[in-house]
Amino acid sequence: MIDIGDQGKNGQAVGCGDSVVAVERTVPYQENVLRSALETLLAEPNQDGGPNGHYNALVQSDLVVEDARIVEGTALINLAGTYSVGGICDEPRIAAQILETANAIPAFQRVAATINGRNLAEVTSGGGH
């Protein structure tokens, strides 16, 4: 999740002076832990800060996990659906939330993510929605 205006104090600095922070969630059991973690992130209901003050930049998007698997040390993530942001600051927040959710699983060395077949970095750097 995102701590707005935190300036990297409680997590990795991201976006417009924010931090991406780990938030513990119960993830439904699946053989594919990566898919389950991403589905839990995409289903997170709040945007306004929730009970702990965390912001979810993904709540305006209607994305689903099309594929999530680990191949030769790389997490391959393919998301599909409608991608929407609440402003330019949400683009790096969304990328950080997806990447840090994947990085919380210690089974691989790198992450390659796409939204509707386009590289996550391209989509979340003002490259269009």
Backbone atoms as SQL, in Angstrom:
CREATE TABLE atoms (id INTEGER PRIMARY KEY, chain TEXT, resi INTEGER, resn TEXT, atom TEXT, x REAL, y REAL, z REAL);
INSERT INTO atoms VALUES
  (1, 'A', 1, 'MET', 'N', 0.850, -1.170, 0.000),
  (2, 'A', 1, 'MET', 'CA', 0.000, 0.000, 0.000),
  (3, 'A', 1, 'MET', 'C', 0.900, 1.240, 0.000),
  (4, 'A', 2, 'ILE', 'N', 0.276, 2.394, -0.078),
  (5, 'A', 2, 'ILE', 'CA', 1.011, 3.653, -0.181),
  (6, 'A', 2, 'ILE', 'C', 0.739, 4.521, 1.049),
  (7, 'A', 3, 'ASP', 'N', 1.815, 5.058, 1.617),
  (8, 'A', 3, 'ASP', 'CA', 1.696, 6.077, 2.655),
  (9, 'A', 3, 'ASP', 'C', 1.928, 7.423, 1.964),
  (10, 'A', 4, 'ILE', 'N', 0.850, 8.181, 1.791),
  (11, 'A', 4, 'ILE', 'CA', 0.909, 9.467, 1.103),
  (12, 'A', 4, 'ILE', 'C', 1.752, 10.455, 1.911),
  (13, 'A', 5, 'GLY', 'N', 2.678, 11.131, 1.238),
  (14, 'A', 5, 'GLY', 'CA', 3.465, 12.184, 1.866),
  (15, 'A', 5, 'GLY', 'C', 4.473, 11.717, 2.888),
  (16, 'A', 6, 'ASP', 'N', 4.760, 10.439, 2.932),
  (17, 'A', 6, 'ASP', 'CA', 5.643, 9.867, 3.942),
  (18, 'A', 6, 'ASP', 'C', 7.128, 10.125, 3.652),
  (19, 'A', 7, 'GLN', 'N', 7.465, 10.523, 2.432),
  (20, 'A', 7, 'GLN', 'CA', 8.841, 10.845, 2.054),
  (21, 'A', 7, 'GLN', 'C', 9.813, 9.682, 2.258),
  (22, 'A', 8, 'GLY', 'N', 9.331, 8.439, 2.131),
  (23, 'A', 8, 'GLY', 'CA', 10.219, 7.289, 2.266),
  (24, 'A', 8, 'GLY', 'C', 10.590, 6.919, 3.682),
  (25, 'A', 9, 'LYS', 'N', 9.916, 7.478, 4.671),
  (26, 'A', 9, 'LYS', 'CA', 10.264, 7.206, 6.070),
  (27, 'A', 9, 'LYS', 'C', 9.902, 5.785, 6.496),
  (28, 'A', 10, 'ASN', 'N', 8.741, 5.278, 6.065),
  (29, 'A', 10, 'ASN', 'CA', 8.276, 3.960, 6.508),
  (30, 'A', 10, 'ASN', 'C', 8.382, 2.881, 5.447),
  (31, 'A', 11, 'GLY', 'N', 8.968, 3.214, 4.309),
  (32, 'A', 11, 'GLY', 'CA', 9.110, 2.241, 3.232),
  (33, 'A', 11, 'GLY', 'C', 9.919, 2.845, 2.103),
  (34, 'A', 12, 'GLN', 'N', 9.927, 2.151, 0.983),
  (35, 'A', 12, 'GLN', 'CA', 10.653, 2.641, -0.184),
  (36, 'A', 12, 'GLN', 'C', 9.983, 3.897, -0.725),
  (37, 'A', 13, 'ALA', 'N', 10.772, 4.939, -0.980),
  (38, 'A', 13, 'ALA', 'CA', 10.243, 6.187, -1.532),
  (39, 'A', 13, 'ALA', 'C', 9.697, 5.926, -2.935),
  (40, 'A', 14, 'VAL', 'N', 8.530, 6.512, -3.209),
  (41, 'A', 14, 'VAL', 'CA', 7.869, 6.312, -4.502),
  (42, 'A', 14, 'VAL', 'C', 6.947, 7.486, -4.781),
  (43, 'A', 15, 'GLY', 'N', 6.675, 7.706, -6.048),
  (44, 'A', 15, 'GLY', 'CA', 5.660, 8.680, -6.427),
  (45, 'A', 15, 'GLY', 'C', 6.019, 10.094, -6.051),
  (46, 'A', 16, 'CYS', 'N', 5.072, 10.798, -5.556),
  (47, 'A', 16, 'CYS', 'CA', 5.203, 12.227, -5.240),
  (48, 'A', 16, 'CYS', 'C', 5.484, 12.425, -3.755),
  (49, 'A', 17, 'GLY', 'N', 6.616, 11.896, -3.300),
  (50, 'A', 17, 'GLY', 'CA', 6.972, 12.026, -1.893),
  (51, 'A', 17, 'GLY', 'C', 6.267, 11.027, -1.001),
  (52, 'A', 18, 'ASP', 'N', 5.923, 9.870, -1.558),
  (53, 'A', 18, 'ASP', 'CA', 5.200, 8.838, -0.813),
  (54, 'A', 18, 'ASP', 'C', 6.134, 7.679, -0.477),
  (55, 'A', 19, 'SER', 'N', 5.587, 6.681, 0.205),
  (56, 'A', 19, 'SER', 'CA', 6.293, 5.432, 0.475),
  (57, 'A', 19, 'SER', 'C', 5.389, 4.266, 0.124),
  (58, 'A', 20, 'VAL', 'N', 5.984, 3.218, -0.426),
  (59, 'A', 20, 'VAL', 'CA', 5.262, 1.963, -0.581),
  (60, 'A', 20, 'VAL', 'C', 5.619, 1.131, 0.646),
  (61, 'A', 21, 'VAL', 'N', 4.603, 0.662, 1.351),
  (62, 'A', 21, 'VAL', 'CA', 4.812, -0.046, 2.614),
  (63, 'A', 21, 'VAL', 'C', 4.128, -1.411, 2.586),
  (64, 'A', 22, 'ALA', 'N', 4.710, -2.328, 3.311),
  (65, 'A', 22, 'ALA', 'CA', 4.117, -3.658, 3.436),
  (66, 'A', 22, 'ALA', 'C', 2.930, -3.593, 4.392),
  (67, 'A', 23, 'VAL', 'N', 1.851, -4.215, 3.990),
  (68, 'A', 23, 'VAL', 'CA', 0.659, -4.320, 4.820),
  (69, 'A', 23, 'VAL', 'C', 0.267, -5.789, 4.850),
  (70, 'A', 24, 'GLU', 'N', 0.145, -6.332, 6.028),
  (71, 'A', 24, 'GLU', 'CA', -0.177, -7.745, 6.158),
  (72, 'A', 24, 'GLU', 'C', -1.632, -7.997, 5.785),
  (73, 'A', 25, 'ARG', 'N', -1.834, -8.991, 4.936),
  (74, 'A', 25, 'ARG', 'CA', -3.165, -9.414, 4.522),
  (75, 'A', 25, 'ARG', 'C', -3.227, -10.928, 4.544),
  (76, 'A', 26, 'THR', 'N', -4.394, -11.476, 4.820),
  (77, 'A', 26, 'THR', 'CA', -4.612, -12.903, 4.703),
  (78, 'A', 26, 'THR', 'C', -4.867, -13.201, 3.236),
  (79, 'A', 27, 'VAL', 'N', -4.045, -14.061, 2.683),
  (80, 'A', 27, 'VAL', 'CA', -4.147, -14.402, 1.267),
  (81, 'A', 27, 'VAL', 'C', -4.777, -15.785, 1.158),
  (82, 'A', 28, 'PRO', 'N', -5.852, -15.918, 0.350),
  (83, 'A', 28, 'PRO', 'CA', -6.478, -17.225, 0.188),
  (84, 'A', 28, 'PRO', 'C', -5.472, -18.241, -0.329),
  (85, 'A', 29, 'TYR', 'N', -5.560, -19.457, 0.174),
  (86, 'A', 29, 'TYR', 'CA', -4.618, -20.488, -0.242),
  (87, 'A', 29, 'TYR', 'C', -4.818, -20.846, -1.711),
  (88, 'A', 30, 'GLN', 'N', -3.733, -20.850, -2.438),
  (89, 'A', 30, 'GLN', 'CA', -3.660, -21.348, -3.803),
  (90, 'A', 30, 'GLN', 'C', -2.284, -21.964, -3.965),
  (91, 'A', 31, 'GLU', 'N', -2.164, -22.888, -4.888),
  (92, 'A', 31, 'GLU', 'CA', -0.844, -23.436, -5.207),
  (93, 'A', 31, 'GLU', 'C', 0.070, -22.315, -5.686),
  (94, 'A', 32, 'ASN', 'N', -0.489, -21.354, -6.405),
  (95, 'A', 32, 'ASN', 'CA', 0.282, -20.255, -6.963),
  (96, 'A', 32, 'ASN', 'C', 0.197, -19.054, -6.015),
  (97, 'A', 33, 'VAL', 'N', 1.165, -18.941, -5.120),
  (98, 'A', 33, 'VAL', 'CA', 1.179, -17.881, -4.111),
  (99, 'A', 33, 'VAL', 'C', 1.290, -16.502, -4.758),
  (100, 'A', 34, 'LEU', 'N', 2.055, -16.398, -5.823),
  (101, 'A', 34, 'LEU', 'CA', 2.210, -15.130, -6.524),
  (102, 'A', 34, 'LEU', 'C', 0.864, -14.640, -7.048),
  (103, 'A', 35, 'ARG', 'N', 0.116, -15.511, -7.710),
  (104, 'A', 35, 'ARG', 'CA', -1.215, -15.147, -8.220),
  (105, 'A', 35, 'ARG', 'C', -2.137, -14.740, -7.074),
  (106, 'A', 36, 'SER', 'N', -2.133, -15.495, -6.010),
  (107, 'A', 36, 'SER', 'CA', -3.011, -15.219, -4.877),
  (108, 'A', 36, 'SER', 'C', -2.698, -13.859, -4.245),
  (109, 'A', 37, 'ALA', 'N', -1.412, -13.550, -4.082),
  (110, 'A', 37, 'ALA', 'CA', -1.019, -12.259, -3.496),
  (111, 'A', 37, 'ALA', 'C', -1.458, -11.102, -4.393),
  (112, 'A', 38, 'LEU', 'N', -1.271, -11.245, -5.692),
  (113, 'A', 38, 'LEU', 'CA', -1.671, -10.189, -6.631),
  (114, 'A', 38, 'LEU', 'C', -3.190, -10.029, -6.671),
  (115, 'A', 39, 'GLU', 'N', -3.922, -11.137, -6.642),
  (116, 'A', 39, 'GLU', 'CA', -5.384, -11.051, -6.629),
  (117, 'A', 39, 'GLU', 'C', -5.887, -10.363, -5.363),
  (118, 'A', 40, 'THR', 'N', -5.231, -10.621, -4.245),
  (119, 'A', 40, 'THR', 'CA', -5.593, -9.956, -2.992),
  (120, 'A', 40, 'THR', 'C', -5.332, -8.455, -3.098),
  (121, 'A', 41, 'LEU', 'N', -4.197, -8.078, -3.655),
  (122, 'A', 41, 'LEU', 'CA', -3.887, -6.657, -3.857),
  (123, 'A', 41, 'LEU', 'C', -4.938, -5.993, -4.743),
  (124, 'A', 42, 'LEU', 'N', -5.285, -6.620, -5.859),
  (125, 'A', 42, 'LEU', 'CA', -6.243, -6.027, -6.793),
  (126, 'A', 42, 'LEU', 'C', -7.654, -5.941, -6.215),
  (127, 'A', 43, 'ALA', 'N', -7.949, -6.783, -5.237),
  (128, 'A', 43, 'ALA', 'CA', -9.273, -6.773, -4.613),
  (129, 'A', 43, 'ALA', 'C', -9.355, -5.842, -3.410),
  (130, 'A', 44, 'GLU', 'N', -8.220, -5.231, -3.035),
  (131, 'A', 44, 'GLU', 'CA', -8.190, -4.332, -1.870),
  (132, 'A', 44, 'GLU', 'C', -9.237, -3.233, -2.058),
  (133, 'A', 45, 'PRO', 'N', -10.170, -3.100, -1.127),
  (134, 'A', 45, 'PRO', 'CA', -11.320, -2.224, -1.345),
  (135, 'A', 45, 'PRO', 'C', -11.117, -0.737, -1.102),
  (136, 'A', 46, 'ASN', 'N', -10.078, -0.334, -0.387),
  (137, 'A', 46, 'ASN', 'CA', -10.040, 1.080, -0.013),
  (138, 'A', 46, 'ASN', 'C', -9.154, 1.907, -0.909),
  (139, 'A', 47, 'GLN', 'N', -9.441, 3.176, -0.952),
  (140, 'A', 47, 'GLN', 'CA', -8.592, 4.131, -1.645),
  (141, 'A', 47, 'GLN', 'C', -8.274, 5.297, -0.723),
  (142, 'A', 48, 'ASP', 'N', -9.099, 5.520, 0.243),
  (143, 'A', 48, 'ASP', 'CA', -9.025, 6.736, 1.053),
  (144, 'A', 48, 'ASP', 'C', -8.083, 6.647, 2.235),
  (145, 'A', 49, 'GLY', 'N', -7.328, 5.606, 2.328),
  (146, 'A', 49, 'GLY', 'CA', -6.414, 5.493, 3.452),
  (147, 'A', 49, 'GLY', 'C', -6.781, 4.364, 4.390),
  (148, 'A', 50, 'GLY', 'N', -8.012, 3.932, 4.377),
  (149, 'A', 50, 'GLY', 'CA', -8.410, 2.815, 5.215),
  (150, 'A', 50, 'GLY', 'C', -8.112, 3.050, 6.679),
  (151, 'A', 51, 'PRO', 'N', -8.225, 2.014, 7.488),
  (152, 'A', 51, 'PRO', 'CA', -8.056, 2.168, 8.931),
  (153, 'A', 51, 'PRO', 'C', -6.630, 2.511, 9.348),
  (154, 'A', 52, 'ASN', 'N', -5.631, 2.158, 8.544),
  (155, 'A', 52, 'ASN', 'CA', -4.232, 2.423, 8.907),
  (156, 'A', 52, 'ASN', 'C', -3.642, 3.595, 8.140),
  (157, 'A', 53, 'GLY', 'N', -4.460, 4.325, 7.389),
  (158, 'A', 53, 'GLY', 'CA', -3.968, 5.475, 6.650),
  (159, 'A', 53, 'GLY', 'C', -3.289, 5.141, 5.343),
  (160, 'A', 54, 'HIS', 'N', -3.413, 3.906, 4.865),
  (161, 'A', 54, 'HIS', 'CA', -2.770, 3.500, 3.618),
  (162, 'A', 54, 'HIS', 'C', -3.690, 3.734, 2.434),
  (163, 'A', 55, 'TYR', 'N', -3.099, 4.132, 1.337),
  (164, 'A', 55, 'TYR', 'CA', -3.809, 4.449, 0.099),
  (165, 'A', 55, 'TYR', 'C', -3.579, 3.334, -0.921),
  (166, 'A', 56, 'ASN', 'N', -4.624, 2.956, -1.635),
  (167, 'A', 56, 'ASN', 'CA', -4.515, 1.963, -2.690),
  (168, 'A', 56, 'ASN', 'C', -4.745, 2.639, -4.033),
  (169, 'A', 57, 'ALA', 'N', -3.680, 2.872, -4.777),
  (170, 'A', 57, 'ALA', 'CA', -3.779, 3.533, -6.080),
  (171, 'A', 57, 'ALA', 'C', -4.428, 2.654, -7.134),
  (172, 'A', 58, 'LEU', 'N', -4.586, 1.363, -6.864),
  (173, 'A', 58, 'LEU', 'CA', -5.162, 0.430, -7.831),
  (174, 'A', 58, 'LEU', 'C', -6.687, 0.352, -7.786),
  (175, 'A', 59, 'VAL', 'N', -7.311, 0.968, -6.801),
  (176, 'A', 59, 'VAL', 'CA', -8.739, 0.779, -6.596),
  (177, 'A', 59, 'VAL', 'C', -9.583, 1.307, -7.758),
  (178, 'A', 60, 'GLN', 'N', -9.092, 2.265, -8.510),
  (179, 'A', 60, 'GLN', 'CA', -9.854, 2.794, -9.636),
  (180, 'A', 60, 'GLN', 'C', -9.739, 1.927, -10.888),
  (181, 'A', 61, 'SER', 'N', -8.774, 1.011, -10.879),
  (182, 'A', 61, 'SER', 'CA', -8.571, 0.114, -12.011),
  (183, 'A', 61, 'SER', 'C', -9.398, -1.143, -11.842),
  (184, 'A', 62, 'ASP', 'N', -9.744, -1.748, -12.956),
  (185, 'A', 62, 'ASP', 'CA', -10.470, -3.020, -12.953),
  (186, 'A', 62, 'ASP', 'C', -9.573, -4.055, -13.629),
  (187, 'A', 63, 'LEU', 'N', -8.535, -4.458, -12.905),
  (188, 'A', 63, 'LEU', 'CA', -7.548, -5.386, -13.438),
  (189, 'A', 63, 'LEU', 'C', -7.733, -6.777, -12.851),
  (190, 'A', 64, 'VAL', 'N', -7.375, -7.785, -13.628),
  (191, 'A', 64, 'VAL', 'CA', -7.373, -9.168, -13.168),
  (192, 'A', 64, 'VAL', 'C', -6.018, -9.779, -13.505),
  (193, 'A', 65, 'VAL', 'N', -5.671, -10.810, -12.771),
  (194, 'A', 65, 'VAL', 'CA', -4.424, -11.521, -13.034),
  (195, 'A', 65, 'VAL', 'C', -4.698, -12.528, -14.145),
  (196, 'A', 66, 'GLU', 'N', -4.150, -12.267, -15.302),
  (197, 'A', 66, 'GLU', 'CA', -4.284, -13.180, -16.428),
  (198, 'A', 66, 'GLU', 'C', -3.300, -14.343, -16.279),
  (199, 'A', 67, 'ASP', 'N', -2.093, -14.033, -15.807),
  (200, 'A', 67, 'ASP', 'CA', -1.075, -15.056, -15.613),
  (201, 'A', 67, 'ASP', 'C', -0.083, -14.549, -14.572),
  (202, 'A', 68, 'ALA', 'N', 0.390, -15.428, -13.739),
  (203, 'A', 68, 'ALA', 'CA', 1.435, -15.120, -12.762),
  (204, 'A', 68, 'ALA', 'C', 2.177, -16.417, -12.485),
  (205, 'A', 69, 'ARG', 'N', 3.434, -16.442, -12.883),
  (206, 'A', 69, 'ARG', 'CA', 4.222, -17.659, -12.691),
  (207, 'A', 69, 'ARG', 'C', 5.695, -17.305, -12.593),
  (208, 'A', 70, 'ILE', 'N', 6.460, -18.256, -12.121),
  (209, 'A', 70, 'ILE', 'CA', 7.891, -18.068, -11.976),
  (210, 'A', 70, 'ILE', 'C', 8.587, -18.964, -12.996),
  (211, 'A', 71, 'VAL', 'N', 9.407, -18.354, -13.844),
  (212, 'A', 71, 'VAL', 'CA', 10.139, -19.081, -14.881),
  (213, 'A', 71, 'VAL', 'C', 11.607, -18.693, -14.792),
  (214, 'A', 72, 'GLU', 'N', 12.448, -19.670, -14.530),
  (215, 'A', 72, 'GLU', 'CA', 13.895, -19.471, -14.474),
  (216, 'A', 72, 'GLU', 'C', 14.298, -18.256, -13.635),
  (217, 'A', 73, 'GLY', 'N', 13.739, -18.151, -12.446),
  (218, 'A', 73, 'GLY', 'CA', 14.102, -17.090, -11.516),
  (219, 'A', 73, 'GLY', 'C', 13.437, -15.754, -11.754),
  (220, 'A', 74, 'THR', 'N', 12.494, -15.691, -12.710),
  (221, 'A', 74, 'THR', 'CA', 11.783, -14.447, -13.002),
  (222, 'A', 74, 'THR', 'C', 10.287, -14.632, -12.762),
  (223, 'A', 75, 'ALA', 'N', 9.700, -13.699, -12.032),
  (224, 'A', 75, 'ALA', 'CA', 8.248, -13.691, -11.860),
  (225, 'A', 75, 'ALA', 'C', 7.651, -13.017, -13.087),
  (226, 'A', 76, 'LEU', 'N', 6.861, -13.758, -13.835),
  (227, 'A', 76, 'LEU', 'CA', 6.170, -13.221, -15.006),
  (228, 'A', 76, 'LEU', 'C', 4.738, -12.921, -14.613),
  (229, 'A', 77, 'ILE', 'N', 4.350, -11.656, -14.705),
  (230, 'A', 77, 'ILE', 'CA', 3.017, -11.213, -14.292),
  (231, 'A', 77, 'ILE', 'C', 2.335, -10.552, -15.478),
  (232, 'A', 78, 'ASN', 'N', 1.159, -11.044, -15.818),
  (233, 'A', 78, 'ASN', 'CA', 0.364, -10.440, -16.881),
  (234, 'A', 78, 'ASN', 'C', -0.989, -10.063, -16.302),
  (235, 'A', 79, 'LEU', 'N', -1.256, -8.760, -16.243),
  (236, 'A', 79, 'LEU', 'CA', -2.543, -8.248, -15.777),
  (237, 'A', 79, 'LEU', 'C', -3.342, -7.780, -16.990),
  (238, 'A', 80, 'ALA', 'N', -4.658, -7.870, -16.897),
  (239, 'A', 80, 'ALA', 'CA', -5.514, -7.433, -17.994),
  (240, 'A', 80, 'ALA', 'C', -6.715, -6.698, -17.436),
  (241, 'A', 81, 'GLY', 'N', -7.267, -5.797, -18.238),
  (242, 'A', 81, 'GLY', 'CA', -8.465, -5.073, -17.837),
  (243, 'A', 81, 'GLY', 'C', -8.286, -3.583, -18.002),
  (244, 'A', 82, 'THR', 'N', -9.125, -2.843, -17.306),
  (245, 'A', 82, 'THR', 'CA', -9.109, -1.395, -17.385),
  (246, 'A', 82, 'THR', 'C', -8.135, -0.831, -16.358),
  (247, 'A', 83, 'TYR', 'N', -7.226, -0.007, -16.827),
  (248, 'A', 83, 'TYR', 'CA', -6.214, 0.618, -15.982),
  (249, 'A', 83, 'TYR', 'C', -6.548, 2.096, -15.862),
  (250, 'A', 84, 'SER', 'N', -6.800, 2.574, -14.644),
  (251, 'A', 84, 'SER', 'CA', -7.167, 3.974, -14.420),
  (252, 'A', 84, 'SER', 'C', -6.375, 4.537, -13.247),
  (253, 'A', 85, 'VAL', 'N', -6.057, 5.815, -13.350),
  (254, 'A', 85, 'VAL', 'CA', -5.335, 6.482, -12.271),
  (255, 'A', 85, 'VAL', 'C', -6.080, 7.732, -11.842),
  (256, 'A', 86, 'GLY', 'N', -5.837, 8.158, -10.605),
  (257, 'A', 86, 'GLY', 'CA', -6.467, 9.357, -10.082),
  (258, 'A', 86, 'GLY', 'C', -5.629, 10.601, -10.311),
  (259, 'A', 87, 'GLY', 'N', -4.481, 10.457, -10.945),
  (260, 'A', 87, 'GLY', 'CA', -3.586, 11.571, -11.216),
  (261, 'A', 87, 'GLY', 'C', -2.205, 11.043, -11.515),
  (262, 'A', 88, 'ILE', 'N', -1.306, 11.901, -11.933),
  (263, 'A', 88, 'ILE', 'CA', 0.028, 11.481, -12.352),
  (264, 'A', 88, 'ILE', 'C', 0.807, 10.796, -11.227),
  (265, 'A', 89, 'CYS', 'N', 0.545, 11.136, -9.995),
  (266, 'A', 89, 'CYS', 'CA', 1.241, 10.509, -8.868),
  (267, 'A', 89, 'CYS', 'C', 0.848, 9.039, -8.694),
  (268, 'A', 90, 'ASP', 'N', -0.325, 8.658, -9.172),
  (269, 'A', 90, 'ASP', 'CA', -0.759, 7.270, -9.031),
  (270, 'A', 90, 'ASP', 'C', 0.021, 6.312, -9.922),
  (271, 'A', 91, 'GLU', 'N', 0.587, 6.789, -11.007),
  (272, 'A', 91, 'GLU', 'CA', 1.296, 5.886, -11.915),
  (273, 'A', 91, 'GLU', 'C', 2.477, 5.191, -11.232),
  (274, 'A', 92, 'PRO', 'N', 3.410, 5.909, -10.599),
  (275, 'A', 92, 'PRO', 'CA', 4.483, 5.198, -9.903),
  (276, 'A', 92, 'PRO', 'C', 3.992, 4.439, -8.676),
  (277, 'A', 93, 'ARG', 'N', 2.923, 4.892, -8.068),
  (278, 'A', 93, 'ARG', 'CA', 2.355, 4.175, -6.920),
  (279, 'A', 93, 'ARG', 'C', 1.856, 2.801, -7.353),
  (280, 'A', 94, 'ILE', 'N', 1.159, 2.751, -8.484),
  (281, 'A', 94, 'ILE', 'CA', 0.632, 1.477, -8.993),
  (282, 'A', 94, 'ILE', 'C', 1.771, 0.519, -9.310),
  (283, 'A', 95, 'ALA', 'N', 2.777, 1.007, -10.013),
  (284, 'A', 95, 'ALA', 'CA', 3.928, 0.152, -10.329),
  (285, 'A', 95, 'ALA', 'C', 4.563, -0.378, -9.051),
  (286, 'A', 96, 'ALA', 'N', 4.746, 0.479, -8.071),
  (287, 'A', 96, 'ALA', 'CA', 5.368, 0.063, -6.810),
  (288, 'A', 96, 'ALA', 'C', 4.519, -0.968, -6.080),
  (289, 'A', 97, 'GLN', 'N', 3.216, -0.779, -6.053),
  (290, 'A', 97, 'GLN', 'CA', 2.353, -1.736, -5.365),
  (291, 'A', 97, 'GLN', 'C', 2.431, -3.117, -6.012),
  (292, 'A', 98, 'ILE', 'N', 2.411, -3.171, -7.328),
  (293, 'A', 98, 'ILE', 'CA', 2.478, -4.453, -8.030),
  (294, 'A', 98, 'ILE', 'C', 3.838, -5.105, -7.816),
  (295, 'A', 99, 'LEU', 'N', 4.901, -4.353, -8.023),
  (296, 'A', 99, 'LEU', 'CA', 6.244, -4.917, -7.902),
  (297, 'A', 99, 'LEU', 'C', 6.576, -5.332, -6.475),
  (298, 'A', 100, 'GLU', 'N', 6.211, -4.513, -5.498),
  (299, 'A', 100, 'GLU', 'CA', 6.524, -4.856, -4.114),
  (300, 'A', 100, 'GLU', 'C', 5.680, -6.027, -3.604),
  (301, 'A', 101, 'THR', 'N', 4.465, -6.167, -4.113),
  (302, 'A', 101, 'THR', 'CA', 3.667, -7.357, -3.763),
  (303, 'A', 101, 'THR', 'C', 4.368, -8.608, -4.268),
  (304, 'A', 102, 'ALA', 'N', 4.844, -8.566, -5.497),
  (305, 'A', 102, 'ALA', 'CA', 5.576, -9.707, -6.048),
  (306, 'A', 102, 'ALA', 'C', 6.872, -9.938, -5.289),
  (307, 'A', 103, 'ASN', 'N', 7.598, -8.875, -4.983),
  (308, 'A', 103, 'ASN', 'CA', 8.886, -9.003, -4.304),
  (309, 'A', 103, 'ASN', 'C', 8.768, -9.519, -2.875),
  (310, 'A', 104, 'ALA', 'N', 7.573, -9.506, -2.318),
  (311, 'A', 104, 'ALA', 'CA', 7.372, -10.045, -0.969),
  (312, 'A', 104, 'ALA', 'C', 7.483, -11.573, -0.950),
  (313, 'A', 105, 'ILE', 'N', 7.479, -12.172, -2.126),
  (314, 'A', 105, 'ILE', 'CA', 7.599, -13.629, -2.253),
  (315, 'A', 105, 'ILE', 'C', 9.042, -13.930, -2.667),
  (316, 'A', 106, 'PRO', 'N', 9.804, -14.586, -1.816),
  (317, 'A', 106, 'PRO', 'CA', 11.246, -14.732, -2.066),
  (318, 'A', 106, 'PRO', 'C', 11.627, -15.886, -3.006),
  (319, 'A', 107, 'ALA', 'N', 10.826, -16.183, -3.997),
  (320, 'A', 107, 'ALA', 'CA', 11.093, -17.345, -4.850),
  (321, 'A', 107, 'ALA', 'C', 11.742, -16.998, -6.188),
  (322, 'A', 108, 'PHE', 'N', 12.115, -15.743, -6.408),
  (323, 'A', 108, 'PHE', 'CA', 12.674, -15.346, -7.696),
  (324, 'A', 108, 'PHE', 'C', 13.595, -14.136, -7.520),
  (325, 'A', 109, 'GLN', 'N', 14.322, -13.809, -8.582),
  (326, 'A', 109, 'GLN', 'CA', 15.280, -12.709, -8.507),
  (327, 'A', 109, 'GLN', 'C', 14.793, -11.433, -9.187),
  (328, 'A', 110, 'ARG', 'N', 13.892, -11.541, -10.166),
  (329, 'A', 110, 'ARG', 'CA', 13.415, -10.343, -10.839),
  (330, 'A', 110, 'ARG', 'C', 11.951, -10.503, -11.227),
  (331, 'A', 111, 'VAL', 'N', 11.321, -9.363, -11.572),
  (332, 'A', 111, 'VAL', 'CA', 9.903, -9.337, -11.919),
  (333, 'A', 111, 'VAL', 'C', 9.756, -8.715, -13.304),
  (334, 'A', 112, 'ALA', 'N', 8.967, -9.353, -14.151),
  (335, 'A', 112, 'ALA', 'CA', 8.601, -8.802, -15.453),
  (336, 'A', 112, 'ALA', 'C', 7.078, -8.743, -15.475),
  (337, 'A', 113, 'ALA', 'N', 6.528, -7.535, -15.503),
  (338, 'A', 113, 'ALA', 'CA', 5.078, -7.369, -15.411),
  (339, 'A', 113, 'ALA', 'C', 4.540, -6.598, -16.607),
  (340, 'A', 114, 'THR', 'N', 3.324, -6.974, -17.023),
  (341, 'A', 114, 'THR', 'CA', 2.636, -6.278, -18.106),
  (342, 'A', 114, 'THR', 'C', 1.195, -5.997, -17.704),
  (343, 'A', 115, 'ILE', 'N', 0.647, -4.954, -18.313),
  (344, 'A', 115, 'ILE', 'CA', -0.788, -4.666, -18.219),
  (345, 'A', 115, 'ILE', 'C', -1.290, -4.614, -19.654),
  (346, 'A', 116, 'ASN', 'N', -2.235, -5.489, -19.965),
  (347, 'A', 116, 'ASN', 'CA', -2.779, -5.599, -21.322),
  (348, 'A', 116, 'ASN', 'C', -1.680, -5.753, -22.365),
  (349, 'A', 117, 'GLY', 'N', -0.667, -6.552, -22.017),
  (350, 'A', 117, 'GLY', 'CA', 0.412, -6.848, -22.940),
  (351, 'A', 117, 'GLY', 'C', 1.496, -5.794, -23.046),
  (352, 'A', 118, 'ARG', 'N', 1.346, -4.676, -22.347),
  (353, 'A', 118, 'ARG', 'CA', 2.350, -3.608, -22.368),
  (354, 'A', 118, 'ARG', 'C', 3.169, -3.637, -21.087),
  (355, 'A', 119, 'ASN', 'N', 4.457, -3.417, -21.207),
  (356, 'A', 119, 'ASN', 'CA', 5.355, -3.427, -20.076),
  (357, 'A', 119, 'ASN', 'C', 4.863, -2.481, -18.990),
  (358, 'A', 120, 'LEU', 'N', 4.884, -2.939, -17.737),
  (359, 'A', 120, 'LEU', 'CA', 4.403, -2.135, -16.602),
  (360, 'A', 120, 'LEU', 'C', 5.091, -0.775, -16.535),
  (361, 'A', 121, 'ALA', 'N', 6.400, -0.733, -16.742),
  (362, 'A', 121, 'ALA', 'CA', 7.123, 0.546, -16.672),
  (363, 'A', 121, 'ALA', 'C', 6.626, 1.514, -17.736),
  (364, 'A', 122, 'GLU', 'N', 6.308, 1.015, -18.918),
  (365, 'A', 122, 'GLU', 'CA', 5.793, 1.873, -19.990),
  (366, 'A', 122, 'GLU', 'C', 4.398, 2.396, -19.645),
  (367, 'A', 123, 'VAL', 'N', 3.559, 1.523, -19.150),
  (368, 'A', 123, 'VAL', 'CA', 2.183, 1.905, -18.830),
  (369, 'A', 123, 'VAL', 'C', 2.133, 2.917, -17.690),
  (370, 'A', 124, 'THR', 'N', 3.018, 2.749, -16.712),
  (371, 'A', 124, 'THR', 'CA', 2.956, 3.597, -15.521),
  (372, 'A', 124, 'THR', 'C', 3.922, 4.775, -15.562),
  (373, 'A', 125, 'SER', 'N', 4.407, 5.113, -16.721),
  (374, 'A', 125, 'SER', 'CA', 5.297, 6.273, -16.833),
  (375, 'A', 125, 'SER', 'C', 4.711, 7.327, -17.756),
  (376, 'A', 126, 'GLY', 'N', 3.396, 7.421, -17.761),
  (377, 'A', 126, 'GLY', 'CA', 2.725, 8.416, -18.602),
  (378, 'A', 126, 'GLY', 'C', 2.581, 7.958, -20.036),
  (379, 'A', 127, 'GLY', 'N', 2.814, 6.655, -20.268),
  (380, 'A', 127, 'GLY', 'CA', 2.758, 6.129, -21.629),
  (381, 'A', 127, 'GLY', 'C', 1.365, 5.805, -22.108),
  (382, 'A', 128, 'GLY', 'N', 0.359, 6.190, -21.359),
  (383, 'A', 128, 'GLY', 'CA', -1.017, 5.971, -21.790),
  (384, 'A', 128, 'GLY', 'C', -1.698, 4.892, -20.994),
  (385, 'A', 129, 'HIS', 'N', -3.005, 4.841, -21.098),
  (386, 'A', 129, 'HIS', 'CA', -3.786, 3.906, -20.295),
  (387, 'A', 129, 'HIS', 'C', -4.641, 3.073, -21.206);
